[in-house]
Amino acid sequence: MMRSLSRIAIGVVAAATAMAGLVARPAEAAGPDVYTTPGGHIQNGRLWDTKCEKYSSSVVRCTTRIWATQVVQVGNGFRSVTGWHFNNLTYLPSARSAWKTNPLGAYGVEGGTAAWTSNGRRWRTECDTAATGRGGCRSYIWTNYVATSGGSYVSRSGWVFNNIVRFAQGSIPPVTKIPAHVLDQSVLTINGLGPLGIIGSTTAQRNATLVNYARLGYVKLGSICDSYVEAAPLTSRKLFVMGRADVAVSNTTTRTDMGAKVGMTVGQVKALYGSAFKVVQKENYGEMQYFGSVRTGNRELIFRVAGPDSYAPSVPLKDSDVIAEMSAGVFTTDVSFDGC
C-alpha cells in the first residue's frame, strides 16, 4: 500500500525560492542518471546529490538535490543562499496498478489527471502528455517563489514542478530495489571513475575539485598537511583520490571500460587491451619499477603489481603477476609522491 499523501510534499522548499534554483531535467547522458542513481554526481559542471528509498513495497523514490545559489525571501527582504537545494523527486518505474489510489500516478490511468489539496497545499498531476512523455506523470505544487521584475526581486505564486512518476512499460522493467550507488555503477576509464574525474594539474584546479568532492561527501578535512583525506564512501570501496593519480582502485569489483579489474593477471589484462597495453618503467624515489600502462595522449591507466618489498616490482612484469591496483591520471615517468 502506498504511503499517505502527507508524505509526498517532503521535498517542497519551505521558503520562497527563485525559480532559477529549480533545474529542468537535462537530456539523459550516458552512464548513471543523476535523478535515479544514489550518490554524489558531477554533471555539466553542476553538483548533484541523490538519495533513494522504498516508497512502498513496489515503488522506489529518489530525492535529488543540487548545489546552487538561490534567492529566498526573508521577511520583507531577499537574500542569496548557496548550498544544497531540493531539485525534484523521481519515482522509479513501476506498474500503473501500483498507483490506483494515488493521485501522483493519476490513479494508474493512462492519460490521467488529478487536482487535490493536501495539508493546505494545492497539487495537480498530468500524465502521458507532451510535457511528461508517454509512460510518466509530473506533479506540481502551488507555492510562493522569487522572481525578478524590473531588475528587482519580487515574490510570486504559481505552479512549481515537484516530482515525476515513471511507469514500467515495454522494455522498461519495474524497479523494486534501491539502485546501486553511482560509484558501484561506474567504470574506470582513462579520465576517471564516474564523478571522480580529472582533478587538475594546477593547485587551484586541485583545490576546486577537492572542495566539490567535499561537498559531495567523498573527501573530508584531515589532520595531516592541513589537507583532505578520503571519506567513508571512498574508503569503504577502496577508492583513493589523494595520491599521485586522479583516482586509484584497489577493490576487486570495479572494472575498467574494457573489463579489467584488480585480481586479474597481467596476461588477462593484456588480452583485454591488446597492443595498447605496455609494460613500462617508472621512477619511484630513485628506483626504477615496472608497471602496466595504457596511454592515450597525456592520460594513462596504470596497472600496478605489488613488489615483494616495494611499491611495484623492480623486474619486468610476468603474465602470471596479479594486478593489485588500477589508477587513472596524467601520464608520468615518476610515480614518487610525498603525501602532502
C-alpha positions in Angstrom: 0.0 0.0 0.0 1.2 3.5 -0.8 2.2 5.8 1.9 -0.3 8.6 2.8 -0.4 11.8 0.9 1.1 13.6 3.9 4.5 12.2 2.9 4.5 13.4 -0.7 5.5 17.0 -0.1 8.7 16.4 1.8 10.8 17.9 -1.0 9.0 21.2 -1.4 11.2 24.2 -0.5 9.5 25.8 2.5 10.9 29.3 1.9 10.0 31.3 -1.3 12.8 30.4 -3.7 14.0 31.8 -7.0 12.7 29.8 -10.0 16.2 29.6 -11.3 17.0 27.2 -8.4 14.7 24.5 -9.8 16.7 23.0 -12.6 15.0 21.5 -15.7 15.8 17.9 -16.4 18.6 17.7 -18.9 18.8 15.2 -21.7 19.8 11.8 -20.4 23.6 11.4 -20.5 25.5 8.2 -20.9 26.1 6.5 -17.6 24.2 6.6 -14.3 21.3 9.1 -14.3 21.6 11.7 -11.6 17.9 11.5 -10.8 17.7 7.7 -10.3 21.2 6.8 -9.0 22.1 7.2 -5.3 25.3 9.2 -4.5 27.0 12.4 -5.4 27.3 13.3 -9.1 29.1 15.9 -11.2 27.3 16.6 -14.4 27.6 19.5 -16.8 29.7 21.3 -14.2 27.0 21.0 -11.5 26.9 19.1 -8.3 24.0 16.7 -7.6 23.2 14.5 -4.6 20.6 11.8 -4.8 19.2 9.5 -2.1 16.7 6.7 -2.8 14.3 4.9 -0.5 11.4 2.5 -0.7 8.2 4.5 -1.0 6.1 1.3 -0.9 6.7 -2.4 -1.3 6.8 -2.0 -5.1 7.9 1.6 -5.6 11.3 3.3 -5.1 11.6 7.1 -4.7 14.7 9.1 -5.2 15.2 12.7 -3.9 17.7 14.8 -5.9 19.3 18.0 -4.6 21.6 20.4 -6.5 24.3 22.6 -5.2 23.2 26.1 -6.2 22.7 29.7 -5.1 19.0 30.5 -4.6 17.4 33.8 -3.6 15.0 33.3 -0.7 12.5 35.7 0.9 13.3 36.6 4.5 10.6 38.8 6.0 10.2 41.7 3.6 13.6 41.3 2.0 15.6 38.8 0.0 18.9 37.1 0.4 21.1 34.6 -1.6 21.7 31.2 -0.1 24.4 28.9 -1.5 24.2 25.2 -0.6 22.2 22.1 -1.3 18.7 22.8 -2.5 15.8 20.4 -3.4 15.5 19.8 -7.2 12.9 17.1 -7.6 11.6 13.7 -6.6 11.6 10.8 -9.0 9.5 7.7 -8.6 11.3 4.9 -10.4 9.5 2.7 -13.0 6.6 0.8 -11.5 3.3 -0.8 -12.7 0.5 1.6 -13.2 -1.6 -0.7 -11.0 0.6 0.4 -8.0 -0.9 3.9 -8.3 -4.6 3.1 -8.4 -5.2 5.0 -5.1 -2.6 7.7 -5.5 -3.0 11.0 -7.5 0.7 11.3 -8.1 0.3 8.5 -10.6 -3.1 9.9 -11.6 -4.7 6.8 -10.1 -3.0 4.4 -12.5 -5.0 5.6 -15.6 -3.1 6.3 -18.8 -3.5 10.0 -19.6 -4.9 10.6 -16.2 -5.0 13.9 -14.4 -5.6 14.9 -10.8 -6.0 18.0 -8.7 -6.2 18.0 -4.9 -5.3 19.7 -1.7 -3.0 18.1 1.0 -2.1 19.8 4.3 -3.5 23.1 2.9 -1.3 22.9 -0.3 -2.7 22.7 -3.8 -1.4 20.0 -6.1 -2.0 18.9 -9.7 -0.8 16.0 -11.8 -0.7 15.3 -15.5 0.2 12.0 -17.2 1.3 10.9 -20.7 1.3 14.5 -22.1 3.9 16.2 -24.2 5.5 17.5 -21.0 5.7 14.1 -19.4 6.1 11.8 -22.4 4.1 8.6 -22.6 4.7 6.4 -19.5 5.1 9.1 -17.0 3.4 11.7 -14.8 4.5 15.1 -13.5 3.2 16.8 -10.4 3.2 20.5 -9.5 2.5 22.3 -6.3 1.1 25.9 -6.0 3.7 27.8 -4.0 5.4 31.1 -3.5 8.7 31.7 -5.3 11.1 34.6 -6.0 11.2 36.1 -9.5 12.8 39.2 -11.0 10.8 42.2 -12.2 12.3 45.4 -13.4 15.7 44.4 -12.1 14.3 43.7 -8.6 13.3 40.5 -6.7 9.6 40.1 -6.1 7.5 37.3 -4.6 5.2 35.4 -6.9 2.8 32.5 -6.6 2.3 29.8 -9.1 2.7 26.1 -10.1 6.2 24.7 -9.5 7.4 21.3 -10.6 7.9 18.9 -7.7 8.1 15.2 -8.9 7.9 12.7 -11.7 6.4 9.2 -11.7 7.8 6.7 -14.3 5.9 3.7 -15.3 7.3 0.3 -16.3 6.3 -0.4 -19.9 7.7 -2.2 -23.0 11.5 -2.6 -22.5 11.4 -0.6 -19.2 11.2 -3.0 -16.3 9.9 -2.2 -12.9 12.5 -1.1 -10.3 11.6 -2.6 -6.9 15.0 -2.4 -5.2 17.1 0.7 -4.3 19.7 1.1 -7.2 23.4 0.7 -6.5 25.5 3.8 -5.6 26.9 5.7 -8.5 30.4 4.6 -7.6 29.3 1.0 -7.8 27.7 1.6 -11.2 30.7 3.5 -12.7 33.6 2.0 -14.7 37.2 3.2 -14.6 38.3 5.0 -17.7 41.4 6.9 -18.6 39.5 10.0 -17.4 38.4 8.7 -14.0 35.6 6.8 -12.3 32.1 8.4 -12.7 32.0 11.5 -10.5 35.7 11.0 -9.6 37.2 12.6 -12.7 40.2 14.6 -13.6 41.4 16.6 -10.6 43.5 19.0 -12.5 47.2 19.9 -12.8 47.4 23.2 -11.0 46.9 23.9 -7.3 43.9 26.0 -8.0 42.3 23.3 -10.1 43.0 20.6 -7.5 41.6 22.7 -4.7 38.4 23.5 -6.6 37.9 19.8 -7.4 38.5 18.7 -3.8 36.1 21.3 -2.5 33.5 19.8 -4.8 34.4 16.3 -3.6 34.0 17.5 0.0 30.5 18.9 -0.8 29.6 15.5 -2.3 30.9 13.8 0.9 33.7 12.0 -0.9 36.6 13.6 1.0 36.9 15.4 4.3 39.5 17.6 6.0 42.2 15.6 7.6 44.8 16.2 10.3 47.9 15.8 8.2 49.3 18.5 5.9 46.1 20.6 6.5 44.6 18.8 3.6 41.8 16.4 2.6 41.5 12.7 3.1 39.1 10.2 1.6 35.8 9.9 3.4 33.8 6.7 4.1 32.1 6.4 0.6 35.6 6.0 -0.9 37.5 4.2 1.9 34.7 1.6 2.2 35.1 0.9 -1.6 39.0 1.0 -1.5 39.0 4.1 -3.8 41.6 6.8 -3.5 41.8 10.4 -4.8 44.6 11.9 -2.7 47.6 10.2 -4.3 49.5 10.9 -7.4 46.7 9.6 -9.7 43.4 11.3 -10.1 41.7 8.1 -8.8 43.1 4.7 -7.8 41.2 1.5 -7.3 42.3 -1.5 -5.1 38.9 -3.3 -4.7 38.2 -6.4 -6.8 34.7 -5.3 -8.1 35.3 -2.0 -10.0 36.2 -2.7 -13.6 37.7 -0.6 -16.4 35.7 0.2 -19.5 37.4 -2.8 -21.1 36.6 -5.2 -18.2 39.9 -5.3 -16.4 39.9 -5.4 -12.6 42.1 -5.8 -9.6 42.9 -9.5 -9.1 43.3 -10.3 -12.7 46.7 -11.4 -14.0 48.9 -9.2 -16.3 48.2 -11.8 -19.0 44.4 -11.4 -18.7 44.7 -7.6 -18.8 46.9 -7.8 -21.9 44.3 -10.0 -23.6 41.7 -7.3 -23.0 43.8 -4.3 -24.2 45.9 -6.0 -26.9 48.8 -3.9 -28.2 47.6 -0.8 -26.3 48.9 -2.4 -23.0 52.6 -1.7 -22.5 54.9 -2.8 -19.7 56.9 0.4 -18.8 59.4 1.6 -16.3 58.7 4.5 -13.9 60.9 6.1 -11.3 59.8 5.8 -7.6 62.2 7.7 -5.3 65.2 6.9 -7.4 64.3 3.2 -8.0 63.1 2.1 -11.4 59.9 -0.1 -11.1 57.7 -1.8 -13.7 54.0 -1.1 -14.4 51.4 -1.9 -16.9 50.2 1.1 -18.9 47.5 2.0 -21.4 48.2 5.5 -22.6 46.2 8.0 -24.7 47.8 11.4 -25.2 48.8 12.7 -21.8 46.4 10.4 -19.9 47.0 6.8 -18.9 45.6 3.9 -17.0 48.3 2.3 -14.7 48.1 -1.3 -13.6 50.3 -1.9 -10.6 51.6 -5.2 -9.4 52.8 -5.2 -5.8 56.6 -5.7 -5.5 57.9 -8.3 -2.9 59.3 -5.5 -0.8 58.4 -2.3 -2.7 55.5 -0.4 -4.3 56.0 -2.2 -7.6 58.4 -4.8 -9.0 61.9 -3.8 -10.0 62.0 -6.6 -12.6 59.8 -6.8 -15.8 56.2 -8.0 -15.2 55.3 -11.6 -16.0 51.9 -12.7 -17.4 51.2 -14.5 -14.2 51.7 -11.4 -12.0 48.5 -10.3 -10.3 47.2 -6.7 -10.5 47.0 -5.1 -7.1 45.8 -1.6 -8.1 44.5 0.3 -11.1 44.6 4.1 -11.5 43.8 6.9 -13.9 45.8 10.0 -14.2 48.2 12.2 -16.2 51.0 10.3 -17.9 54.1 10.4 -15.8 57.5 8.7 -15.7 57.9 9.3 -12.0 55.3 7.9 -9.5 57.0 9.3 -6.4 54.6 11.0 -4.1 55.3 12.7 -0.7 51.7 12.5 0.5 51.3 16.3 1.0 
